[in-house]
């Protein structure tokens, strides 16, 4: 009995010492298309959070070309990694393909509902429609993120590419994907929101 008790106490101590696992569910912007692993969003975010004293592991669940439908389809697979927190960055590819905003909204709604059911505190990263899609599409698409954040009671980071979109020096040659410097700008701007999520989840700094 003493041996069993000792093992149980040891396991609990190990569990408490484990890094905070943050699931980054997204597309190429999360995956790090065109970048080295060291320069990818998840790597830079993990480093920024560790620099602030948080023992974290940012799980790269970004798939290049993925849509909100794709993210929904693989969500259960991603949750098998048992994350403590989540960051959802999806919708850019839907927008670029002109997917009906109603479908985009429905997919993200289901993703947030699933994360809510799993009691995983989540940060929703928003996207904005390109002007060439027209004002009607833009209005319908842009409203998705604030509406869903309010409906699900999750924090919203309004625009994932804030400070980087349309800045040639911060993007790769395609003008759509940030380069290493662009990713740093994104990480610098979104880190406070992720720190707030960590705190809201009841996690503290190490040491």
PAZAPA-4460 file (N, C-alpha, C; in steps of 0.05 Angstrom, whole numbers, plus 32768, in hexadecimal, padded with zeros to 4 digits):
% residues 207
    n_x    n_y    n_z   ca_x   ca_y   ca_z    c_x    c_y    c_z   seq   type   mol
   8011   7FE8   8000   8000   8000   8000   8011   8019   8000     1      X     A
   8027   8018   8011   8038   8030   8012   8045   8035   7FF7     2      X     A
   804C   801F   7FE9   8059   8022   7FCF   8045   802F   7FBB     3      X     A
   802D   8025   7FBB   8018   802F   7FA9   8013   804D   7FAF     4      X     A
   8011   8054   7FC9   800D   8070   7FD0   8024   8082   7FC7     5      X     A
   803C   8077   7FCA   8053   8087   7FC2   8054   808B   7FA4     6      X     A
   804B   8077   7F94   804A   807A   7F77   8035   808F   7F70     7      X     A
   801F   808E   7F7E   8009   80A1   7F78   8012   80BE   7F7D     8      X     A
   801F   80C2   7F93   8029   80DD   7F9A   803D   80E6   7F85     9      X     A
   804F   80D4   7F7D   8063   80DB   7F69   8057   80E2   7F4F    10      X     A
   8042   80D3   7F46   8035   80D9   7F2D   8027   80F4   7F2E    11      X     A
   801B   80FB   7F44   800D   8115   7F46   8022   812B   7F45    12      X     A
   8039   8127   7F52   804D   813B   7F51   8058   8140   7F35    13      X     A
   805B   812A   7F27   8065   812C   7F0B   8050   813A   7EFA    14      X     A
   8036   8135   7EFF   8022   8141   7EEF   8022   8160   7EF3    15      X     A
   8026   8168   7F0C   8027   8185   7F12   803F   8192   7F06    16      X     A
   8054   8183   7F02   806D   818E   7EF7   806D   818F   7ED9    17      X     A
   8059   8183   7ECC   8059   8183   7EAE   8054   819F   7EA3    18      X     A
   805E   81A3   7E8B   805A   81BD   7E7E   803D   81C1   7E76    19      X     A
   8035   81DA   7E75   801A   81E1   7E6C   8019   81DC   7E4E    20      X     A
   8006   81CC   7E46   8004   81C4   7E2A   7FEF   81D6   7E1C    21      X     A
   7FF9   81E5   7E08   7FE7   81F8   7DF9   7FE4   81ED   7DDD    22      X     A
   7FCC   81E7   7DD5   7FC6   81DD   7DBA   7FC3   81F5   7DA8    23      X     A
   7FD2   81F6   7D92   7FCF   820B   7D7E   7FC3   81FE   7D65    24      X     A
   7FA9   8201   7D63   7F9A   81F5   7D4D   7F97   820A   7D37    25      X     A
   7FA4   8205   7D20   7FA3   8219   7D0B   7FAB   820F   7CF0    26      X     A
   7FB2   8222   7CDF   7FB9   821C   7CC3   7FD7   8221   7CBF    27      X     A
   7FDE   822A   7CA7   7FFB   822E   7CA1   8007   8244   7CB2    28      X     A
   7FF7   8257   7CBC   8002   826C   7CCD   800B   8261   7CE7    29      X     A
   7FFE   824D   7CF1   8006   823F   7D09   801C   822B   7D03    30      X     A
   8019   821C   7CED   802B   8207   7CE6   8048   8211   7CE1    31      X     A
   8049   8229   7CD6   8064   8234   7CD0   806D   822F   7CB3    32      X     A
   805A   8231   7CA0   8061   822C   7C84   8077   823E   7C7B    33      X     A
   808C   8232   7C6E   80A2   8241   7C63   80B7   824A   7C78    34      X     A
   80B4   8241   7C91   80C6   8249   7CA6   80D4   8230   7CB2    35      X     A
   80EA   8235   7CBE   80F7   821F   7CCD   80E7   821A   7CE7    36      X     A
   80EA   8203   7CF3   80DB   81FE   7D0B   80E1   8212   7D21    37      X     A
   80FA   821C   7D22   8102   822F   7D36   80F4   824A   7D32    38      X     A
   80EB   8250   7D1A   80DF   826A   7D14   80C0   8269   7D14    39      X     A
   80B5   8251   7D16   8098   824D   7D14   808A   825A   7D2C    40      X     A
   8070   8260   7D28   8060   826E   7D3C   8061   825F   7D57    41      X     A
   805C   8245   7D56   805A   8236   7D6F   8074   8236   7D7E    42      X     A
   808A   8234   7D70   80A5   8234   7D7D   80AB   824F   7D89    43      X     A
   80A5   8264   7D7A   80AA   827F   7D84   8098   8286   7D9C    44      X     A
   807E   827D   7D9A   806C   8282   7DB0   8075   8274   7DCA    45      X     A
   807D   825B   7DC6   8086   824B   7DDD   809E   8259   7DEB    46      X     A
   80B0   8262   7DDA   80C8   8270   7DE5   80C0   828A   7DF3    47      X     A
   80AD   8299   7DE8   80A5   82B2   7DF5   8097   82AD   7E10    48      X     A
   8088   8298   7E11   807A   8291   7E2B   808E   8287   7E3F    49      X     A
   80A1   8278   7E37   80B6   826E   7E49   80C6   8285   7E54    50      X     A
   80CB   8299   7E43   80DB   82B1   7E4B   80CC   82C0   7E61    51      X     A
   80B2   82BD   7E62   80A2   82CB   7E76   809E   82B9   7E8F    52      X     A
   80AB   82A2   7E8F   80AA   8291   7EA7   8096   827B   7EA7    53      X     A
   8089   8275   7E90   8075   8260   7E8E   8081   8247   7E82    54      X     A
   807D   8231   7E8F   8086   8217   7E85   8071   820D   7E72    55      X     A
   8074   8211   7E58   805F   820A   7E45   806B   81F8   7E2F    56      X     A
   8058   81EA   7E22   805E   81DC   7E09   8048   81E3   7DF6    57      X     A
   804F   81F1   7DE0   803B   81F9   7DCD   803A   81E3   7DB7    58      X     A
   8023   81D6   7DB5   8020   81BF   7DA3   8018   81CA   7D87    59      X     A
   8028   81C5   7D73   8023   81CF   7D58   800F   81BD   7D4A    60      X     A
   7FF5   81C5   7D4B   7FE0   81B7   7D3C   7FD7   81C8   7D25    61      X     A
   7FEB   81D4   7D17   7FE5   81E4   7CFF   7FEA   81D2   7CE6    62      X     A
   7FD7   81D4   7CD4   7FD9   81C5   7CBA   7FD6   81D9   7CA3    63      X     A
   7FEA   81DB   7C93   7FE9   81EE   7C7C   7FD2   81E8   7C6A    64      X     A
   7FC4   81FD   7C63   7FAD   81FA   7C51   7F93   81F3   7C5F    65      X     A
   7F94   81EF   7C79   7F7D   81E5   7C87   7F67   81FB   7C89    66      X     A
   7F4F   81F2   7C8A   7F37   8203   7C8D   7F2B   81FE   7CA8    67      X     A
   7F16   820D   7CAE   7F08   8208   7CC8   7EFB   81EC   7CC8    68      X     A
   7EF3   81E3   7CB1   7EE7   81C8   7CAF   7EFD   81B3   7CB5    69      X     A
   7F15   81B7   7CAA   7F2B   81A5   7CB0   7F33   81A5   7CCD    70      X     A
   7F33   81BD   7CD9   7F3A   81BF   7CF5   7F26   81B0   7D06    71      X     A
   7F0D   81B2   7CFF   7EF8   81A5   7D0E   7EFB   8186   7D0B    72      X     A
   7F01   817D   7CF3   7F03   8161   7CEE   7F1A   8154   7CFE    73      X     A
   7F2F   8163   7D03   7F46   8157   7D12   7F48   8160   7D2F    74      X     A
   7F33   816D   7D38   7F35   8177   7D54   7F37   8161   7D68    75      X     A
   7F27   814C   7D66   7F29   8136   7D79   7F45   812A   7D79    76      X     A
   7F51   8128   7D62   7F6D   811D   7D60   7F80   8130   7D6F    77      X     A
   7F7C   814A   7D6B   7F8E   815D   7D79   7F8A   815C   7D97    78      X     A
   7F72   8157   7DA0   7F6C   8157   7DBD   7F78   813E   7DCA    79      X     A
   7F80   812A   7DBA   7F8C   8112   7DC5   7FA6   8119   7DD3    80      X     A
   7FB2   8130   7DCC   7FCB   8139   7DD9   7FC5   8145   7DF5    81      X     A
   7FAC   8146   7DFD   7FA3   8150   7E17   7FAE   816C   7E1E    82      X     A
   7FA7   817F   7E0E   7FB0   819B   7E14   7FA2   81A6   7E2C    83      X     A
   7FAF   81B9   7E39   7FA3   81C8   7E4F   7F95   81E1   7E45    84      X     A
   7F9F   81EC   7E30   7F94   8205   7E24   7F94   8202   7E06    85      X     A
   7F86   8214   7DF8   7F86   8213   7DDB   7F85   822F   7DCF    86      X     A
   7F92   8230   7DB8   7F91   8248   7DA7   7F87   823F   7D8C    87      X     A
   7F71   824B   7D83   7F64   8244   7D69   7F6A   825A   7D55    88      X     A
   7F78   8253   7D40   7F7F   8265   7D2A   7F77   8258   7D10    89      X     A
   7F5F   825D   7D08   7F54   8251   7CEF   7F41   8265   7CE1    90      X     A
   7F3F   8261   7CC7   7F2C   8272   7CB8   7F38   8280   7CA0    91      X     A
   7F53   8284   7CA0   7F60   8292   7C8A   7F5B   8285   7C70    92      X     A
   7F5E   826A   7C6F   7F5B   825C   7C56   7F3E   825B   7C4D    93      X     A
   7F2B   825A   7C60   7F0F   825C   7C59   7F0A   8276   7C4A    94      X     A
   7F15   828B   7C56   7F11   82A6   7C4B   7F1D   82A8   7C2F    95      X     A
   7F35   829E   7C2C   7F43   82A0   7C12   7F34   8290   7BFC    96      X     A
   7F26   827C   7C05   7F17   826B   7BF2   7EFA   8275   7BEF    97      X     A
   7EF3   828A   7BFD   7ED8   8294   7BFB   7EC3   8282   7C07    98      X     A
   7ECA   8272   7C1B   7EB7   8260   7C27   7EA1   8271   7C35    99      X     A
   7E89   8268   7C33   7E72   8276   7C3F   7E77   827B   7C5D   100      X     A
   7E76   8294   7C66   7E7B   829A   7C82   7E69   828B   7C95   101      X     A
   7E51   8283   7C8C   7E3F   8273   7C9D   7E4C   8258   7CA4   102      X     A
   7E59   824C   7C90   7E67   8232   7C95   7E7F   8236   7CA7   103      X     A
   7E8E   824B   7CA3   7EA5   8251   7CB3   7E9D   8255   7CD0   104      X     A
   7E88   8264   7CD4   7E7D   8269   7CEF   7E75   824E   7CFC   105      X     A
   7E67   823D   7CED   7E5D   8224   7CF9   7E74   8212   7D01   106      X     A
   7E89   8211   7CF1   7EA0   8201   7CF7   7EAF   820A   7D10   107      X     A
   7EB4   8224   7D11   7EC1   8230   7D29   7EB0   822D   7D42   108      X     A
   7E96   8230   7D3E   7E83   822C   7D55   7E86   8210   7D61   109      X     A
   7E87   81FC   7D4F   7E8A   81E1   7D59   7EA5   81DC   7D66   110      X     A
   7EBA   81E8   7D5B   7ED5   81E5   7D67   7ED5   81F0   7D83   111      X     A
   7ECA   8209   7D86   7ECA   8215   7DA0   7EB8   8207   7DB4   112      X     A
   7EA2   81FC   7DAA   7E90   81EC   7DBB   7E9E   81D3   7DC5   113      X     A
   7EAD   81C6   7DB3   7EBB   81AD   7DBB   7ED0   81B3   7DCF   114      X     A
   7EDF   81C9   7DCC   7EF3   81D1   7DDF   7EE7   81D8   7DFA   115      X     A
   7ED0   81E5   7DF8   7EC1   81ED   7E10   7EB8   81D4   7E20   116      X     A
   7EAD   81C1   7E11   7EA4   81A8   7E1D   7EBC   8199   7E2B   117      X     A
   7ED3   819C   7E1F   7EEB   8190   7E2B   7EF8   81A1   7E41   118      X     A
   7EEB   81B8   7E46   7EF4   81CA   7E5B   7F11   81D3   7E56   119      X     A
   7F17   81DA   7E3E   7F32   81E3   7E36   7F30   8201   7E31   120      X     A
   7F3B   8212   7E42   7F3A   822F   7E3D   7F47   8235   7E22   121      X     A
   7F39   8246   7E13   7F41   824A   7DF7   7F43   8268   7DEF   122      X     A
   7F57   826E   7DDF   7F5A   8289   7DD4   7F54   8286   7DB6   123      X     A
   7F41   8297   7DAD   7F39   8297   7D91   7F48   82AD   7D82   124      X     A
   7F57   82A6   7D6E   7F66   82B9   7D5E   7F56   82C0   7D45   125      X     A
   7F4F   82D9   7D41   7F3E   82E1   7D2B   7F4D   82E5   7D11   126      X     A
   7F3E   82E6   7CFC   7F48   82EC   7CE1   7F35   8300   7CD4   127      X     A
   7F40   830F   7CC2   7F30   8324   7CB3   7F2F   831D   7C96   128      X     A
   7F19   8322   7C89   7F16   831D   7C6D   7F25   8330   7C5C   129      X     A
   7F30   8326   7C45   7F3E   8338   7C32   7F2A   834B   7C25   130      X     A
   7F32   8364   7C21   7F1F   8378   7C15   7F14   8370   7BFA   131      X     A
   7F23   8360   7BEA   7F1A   8359   7BCF   7F02   8346   7BCF   132      X     A
   7EFB   833C   7BE7   7EE3   832A   7BE8   7EC9   8339   7BEA   133      X     A
   7ECB   8353   7BED   7EB3   8364   7BEE   7EA9   836A   7C0A   134      X     A
   7E9B   8380   7C0D   7E92   8388   7C28   7E7E   8375   7C35   135      X     A
   7E6D   8369   7C25   7E59   8356   7C31   7E66   833E   7C3D   136      X     A
   7E79   8332   7C2E   7E87   831B   7C38   7E98   8323   7C50   137      X     A
   7EA6   8339   7C4E   7EB7   8342   7C63   7EA8   8346   7C7D   138      X     A
   7E90   8353   7C7B   7E81   8358   7C94   7E78   833E   7CA0   139      X     A
   7E6F   832B   7C90   7E66   8311   7C9A   7E7D   8301   7CA6   140      X     A
   7E94   8301   7C99   7EAA   82F2   7CA2   7EB7   82FE   7CBB   141      X     A
   7EBB   8318   7CBB   7EC9   8325   7CD1   7EB9   8323   7CEB   142      X     A
   7E9F   8321   7CE9   7E8E   8320   7D01   7E8F   8304   7D0F   143      X     A
   7E99   82F0   7D01   7E99   82D5   7D0C   7EA8   82D3   7D26   144      X     A
   7EC0   82DE   7D27   7ED1   82DA   7D3E   7EC8   82E8   7D57   145      X     A
   7EC1   8302   7D56   7EB7   830F   7D6F   7E9C   8303   7D78   146      X     A
   7E8C   82FB   7D65   7E72   82EF   7D6C   7E76   82D5   7D7B   147      X     A
   7E87   82C4   7D70   7E8C   82A9   7D7D   7E9B   82AC   7D97   148      X     A
   7EAD   82BE   7D99   7EBC   82C2   7DB2   7EA8   82CA   7DC8   149      X     A
   7E95   82DB   7DC1   7E81   82E4   7DD5   7E6E   82CC   7DDC   150      X     A
   7E66   82BE   7DC8   7E53   82A8   7DCC   7E5F   8292   7DDD   151      X     A
   7E78   828C   7DDA   7E85   8277   7DE9   7E94   8280   7E02   152      X     A
   7E95   829A   7E05   7EA2   82A5   7E1D   7EC0   82A0   7E1D   153      X     A
   7ECC   82A2   7E05   7EE9   829F   7E03   7EF6   82B9   7DFB   154      X     A
   7F10   82BD   7E02   7F1D   82D6   7DFA   7F23   82D6   7DDC   155      X     A
   7F24   82ED   7DD1   7F29   82F1   7DB4   7F42   8301   7DAF   156      X     A
   7F54   82F7   7D9F   7F6A   8307   7D94   7F60   830F   7D78   157      X     A
   7F58   8328   7D74   7F48   8330   7D5D   7F53   8329   7D41   158      X     A
   7F6E   832C   7D3D   7F79   8327   7D22   7F94   831A   7D25   159      X     A
   7F97   8301   7D1E   7FB0   82F2   7D22   7FC7   8300   7D14   160      X     A
   7FC2   830C   7CFD   7FD8   8318   7CED   7FDB   8336   7CF3   161      X     A
   7FD1   833F   7D09   7FD3   835B   7D11   7FF1   8364   7D10   162      X     A
   7FF6   837A   7D02   8011   8385   7D00   8022   8379   7CEB   163      X     A
   8018   8363   7CDF   8028   8354   7CCB   801B   8354   7CAF   164      X     A
   8001   8353   7CAE   7FF3   8352   7C94   7FFA   836A   7C84   165      X     A
   8000   8365   7C6A   8006   837A   7C57   8021   8388   7C5C   166      X     A
   8031   837E   7C6E   804C   8389   7C73   8060   8378   7C65   167      X     A
   806A   8381   7C4E   807C   8370   7C3E   8094   8366   7C4D   168      X     A
   80A0   8377   7C5E   80B8   836F   7C6C   80B3   8359   7C81   169      X     A
   809A   8355   7C88   8094   8341   7C9C   8087   8327   7C91   170      X     A
   8086   8326   7C76   807A   830F   7C69   808D   8302   7C55   171      X     A
   8087   82E9   7C50   8096   82DA   7C3C   808F   82E4   7C20   172      X     A
   809C   82D9   7C0C   8098   82E3   7BF1   807B   82E1   7BE7   173      X     A
   806B   82CF   7BF2   804F   82CC   7BEA   803E   82E3   7BF5   174      X     A
   8048   82F3   7C07   8039   8309   7C12   8023   8301   7C25   175      X     A
   8021   82E7   7C2B   800B   82DD   7C3C   8015   82D0   7C56   176      X     A
   802C   82C4   7C55   8036   82B6   7C6D   804D   82C6   7C79   177      X     A
   804C   82CB   7C93   8061   82DA   7CA0   807C   82CD   7CA0   178      X     A
   8091   82DD   7C9E   80AC   82D2   7CA0   80B3   82D0   7CBE   179      X     A
   80CB   82C9   7CC4   80D3   82C7   7CE1   80CE   82E0   7CF0   180      X     A
   80D5   82F7   7CE4   80D1   8311   7CF1   80B3   8317   7CF5   181      X     A
   80A3   830F   7CE1   8087   8313   7CE4   807A   8302   7CFA   182      X     A
   8084   82EA   7CFC   807A   82D8   7D11   8081   82E4   7D2C   183      X     A
   8099   82F0   7D2E   80A0   82FC   7D48   808D   8313   7D4F   184      X     A
   8085   8322   7D3B   8071   8338   7D41   8057   832C   7D4B   185      X     A
   804E   8317   7D3D   8035   8309   7D46   8038   82FF   7D63   186      X     A
   804E   82F2   7D68   8052   82E7   7D83   8054   82FD   7D98   187      X     A
   8062   8312   7D92   8064   8329   7DA5   8049   8334   7DAC   188      X     A
   8037   8335   7D98   801D   8341   7D9C   8009   832E   7DA9   189      X     A
   800B   8314   7DA3   7FF7   8302   7DAD   7FFE   82F6   7DC8   190      X     A
   8018   82F8   7DD0   8021   82EC   7DE9   8012   82F5   7E01   191      X     A
   800C   8310   7E04   7FFD   8318   7E1B   7FE1   830A   7E1D   192      X     A
   7FD5   8306   7E06   7FBB   82F8   7E07   7FBD   82DB   7E0F   193      X     A
   7FD3   82CE   7E07   7FD8   82B3   7E0E   7FDF   82B1   7E2C   194      X     A
   7FEE   82C4   7E36   7FF4   82C5   7E53   7FDA   82C8   7E63   195      X     A
   7FC8   82D9   7E5A   7FAE   82DC   7E67   7F9F   82C2   7E67   196      X     A
   7FA1   82B3   7E51   7F93   8299   7E50   7F9F   8285   7E64   197      X     A
   7FBA   8286   7E66   7FC8   8274   7E79   7FBF   827A   7E95   198      X     A
   7FBE   8294   7E9C   7FB5   829C   7EB7   7F98   8295   7EBC   199      X     A
   7F87   8299   7EA8   7F6B   8292   7EAB   7F67   8274   7EAF   200      X     A
   7F7A   8264   7EA4   7F78   8247   7EA7   7F82   823E   7EC2   201      X     A
   7F8C   8251   7ED2   7F95   824A   7EED   7FB2   8241   7EEE   202      X     A
   7FC1   8246   7ED9   7FDD   823E   7ED9   7FEF   8255   7EE2   203      X     A
   8005   824E   7EEF   8017   8262   7EF9   8033   825F   7EEC   204      X     A
   8044   8273   7EF0   805F   8271   7EE7   806E   825C   7EF8   205      X     A
   8083   8252   7EEC   8093   823E   7EFA   80A7   824D   7F0D   206      X     A
   80B0   823F   7F21   80C4   824A   7F33   80B8   825D   7F47   207      X     A
***
